């Protein structure tokens, strides 16, 4: 299939004012200016004159499919509150890919998300990067695991205080994370010794340590839930102590400490900010935060934290960030190529380039405005949503 005469926002190069996009076998096979296009024989062509093509939107932090829409306890599978450290939990075993919010994501042009455990536990489990195509979750996976979830601040305290168990303080939360990482490092050393010499036996199997092996070896990043400034720096302190790859999730007060975050080389998933200040640590919540953080030279993606903000409002959140001072291109990149780069998935998603997955949306207006809706959405080169308006544009040449 070939799309012609469209404005194309690639998210990598300058936008193409009048361009073509060729899709073949689920990948982008060609892209460029219409002046470079040569009409092929026997190809299905879609004339998009007056319309725009954008990369599929990427939400780098959600709990999509972990808290089912319109359900109570029966559909809540994101927090295993009976455990303290839960590194061995796997998001892929809890995602309900048939939840209707996946369809709502597709209809909004959101083609890829990271989803997984909540923040009840200091270590919550492994997150998954998936397409929003629906069907069997195993067929939706982009990368699993994509990260290990950790949490600081009020959420672990509140959950376990109600159960009259540790952690009841921020100190105890940090202690549990450190203890788990130290144990995993020693476990890794024993595993390595056993691999190098017959004189050493493998250590007794430990599911928590096994799950943390790629973390302490620097192979799997940690996504650290932190809102308050002190919690942000506790997360960074622990990551630096153990040499971990890390991303700050939420960083609600990050706009107040941009100089320090820039010095640390931190990446930030900013949001949700289209919401109320529902707990004390959100007192400094502001939609101007992603713009301030981004202008400080910090890689910043905009997130919904679905279901806190419903997934379909991801582009609206980016638009709100623009209204509150974020550079327009930075905001559009914050829901396309920037999260893909932070996640290490930019070889497949986040932009329009030859060889990448054919995930894109067709709009007839600015996608970051309130009135904008996709006319069509494609995931892996297949039509995932269509209002029907494109049917009349198709013709065989």
Protein Blocks (a to p, Z undefined) as FASTA:
>chain_A
ZZehiacdehlaccdfbacdddeehiafbdcdfklpccdehiacddfehiacddddddfb
dcehkacghiafklmckbcfkbmblmkpcfklmmcfkbfklmmmmmnopabdcddddfkb
fblbjcddddfkbpjfklmpmbdcfbdcddehjllmmmmmmnopacfbfklmmmmmmmmm
mmmmmmmmmmmmmmmpmkbccddddfklmmmmmmmnopaccddddfbfmlmmmmmmmmmm
nopacddehjlmlmmmmmmmmmnopacdeddfbbcdfbfklmmgcfklmmmmmmnopacd
ddekiakbgfklmmmmmmmmmmnopafklmmmmmmmmmmmmnopmmmgopacehiacddd
ddfbdfkbmklccfbdceehiafbdehlmmmmgccZZ
